Amino acid sequence: MDPHDQFCHTPDCSDRGQSGLGNIGIHSRKEQRYCCSTCGRTFAATTGTPFYRLRTATDVGTVVLTLLCHGCPLQAIVAAFGFDERTVAQWQARAGEHCQEVPRHLVEQGQVELGQVQADELWVKLVGKRLWMAMALAVPSRLWLGGVISPRRDRALSTESVQKVRACGGNLAILVCVDGLASYVTAFLRVFRHKVATGHRGRPRLVVEPGLLIGQVIKHYARRCAVKVVHRVVRGTATAIAKVLRATGGTVINTAYIERLNATFRSALAPLARRGRAIAHTEAVLTAGMYHLVGCAYNFCWYHDSLRLAAPQSTPRKWQERTPAMAAGLTNHRWTLHELLLLKVPLPPWVAPKR
């Protein structure tokens, strides 16, 4: 037990979420509990993780969640381990809630060099209805920037997805490649705006980011087969878009990277498989699976073959493998799923109430 890396989880504590202050000590090694000298409260070593108050061993829970990460249906895990189906579903929900905070803490801090972003959506079949899942991807690092689930494929879905892209990006002068859905263009033009102070009273002007480039891939279908593909420049010039494409590893306007990510989601998350029998019943199950089972594991735990670099000659290996988070500069090593689940996201700093 190392109290130096711990922080207080009590919402009323003035030192909550801050490590390295010397206020955390060991309360009981047998019970794995720490104590905070500021507020006098004690907390368990697993507080703030999906393993908090879990009666099953953490290694077993990690194995179960790893199987869910790689597309194993929940019913197969129940048959193999003998757990109750509600127990496994609860573990999945807790892991999903935990992994929703990880991108907000590490990715959505406005420090990712986006370069080129591709956005797309895919439909998901639930019991009795259909939902839409919109996602975005940073092409240079293959980093998944987040996703949004909605029952309708409309402007609200596109706007919420684009807001996640803006929260991640450090520089908003990027190239955006989308499909023929017109709401994406409107969402990027509205979200990627800055306030310009005029010195007068009233609402300041909102100006679109000058370096924002938008390209569209419009596909025409006949009998469910693509018969024509149109590459359209919506904002910017063809020369400027071609320059960014060459810098980020492309030649023409396309959405191939985000469509490949959609295929990864469908193969790794059982309810997303087409014509499968492991259909999700609620939207919460899909949200937990999107963030934990695929999203965070894809960013932090899975190597990406297109991101590998030539290893130094002094090492016996030929390639140096990297994850999307390593390519984006968020981490310096590949995380294990156990390490991801044990990550404690600090609470926002305590603010004294106004008198």
C-alpha positions, 0 to 999 in steps of 0.5 A: 500500500502506497499512500503517496499516490492516493487522494481523498474521495470524500465530497466535503473534504477540502483536499479531495482529489489532490494527491501528494499533499501528505494528508493520506495515511494507512488506516488498516493494511489487513482491510486495505483502507486509507485515512485522510487527516484533513477530514478524518474519514477512511476509505477502501483501496478500491474506492473509485474503481469498479471493484469497490465492494466486490465480493469476487476476486478482482482477477476473476472480474478482470477475466470476465470483463476481458472476455466481454471486451473481445466479443464473448456473449454474456450468456457464454460467460454465465455458462462457463463461470456459473455466475448469475446473469445479473451479476455479470451485467452489473459488473459491465455497467460498473465498468462502463460508468468508470470508463466514461470518466477516463476519457473526460480525465485524459482525452477531453483536455484539449491537448490532442493533436487531431490533424484529421478527424473522421466522423460517422454513425452506425445503427444498432438493433435493440429489442424492439427498436433501433438506435444510432451510435455516432463516433469520431476518430483522430486519423494520425493517432487512430485515437477514438474521441468518443461516441454518442447514442441517440434514437434519432439520426439528427442534428442533435446527435451530430452536434453532441458528437462534434462537441466531444471532438472540440473538447479533445482537440488542442488546435481546431484548424483541422480537416474533417471528413464525413459522409453525406449526412448534412447535419455533420457540416452544420454541427462543425460550423456551429461548434468550431466557432470563437467569440470575437470581442467587439468592445460593444455591449451585447453578445459577442460575434461568433466566427468559424475557425479559419483553418477548418477544412471540411470534405464530404464523401457522398455515396449513391446506391442502387439495390444496396450497392454503391454505384457512384462515389463523389468527393466534395469540398465543403469548406476550404480549397482542394489544395489545402485539403490535399496537403493535410491528407498527405501529412496524415497519410491519405490521398483522397477525401474518405471515411475509411478509418472510421468505417474500419473502427465501426467494424472493430466495434461490431466485432468486439461488442456482441450486441453490435454484431449483425444478425446476432442473437446477443441483442442488448435490451437497454441503451445503458448496456450499449453505453457501457459497452461502447466506453469500456468494452471497446472504447477505452480498451481500444485506446489504451490496451490494444496495439494498432498495427498501423501505428508501429515504428521501427525499433532501434537496432540495439533491441532484438525486436523489429517493431516498436508497437504502440496503442492509439493513446501512446501515439497521441502522447497520452501514455508512455506504455500499453495499459492492461485492462486491470490497470485501466479498471484500477485507475482512479479519476480524481474529483474536481477540486473542492470550492468553498461555498459562498456566504 
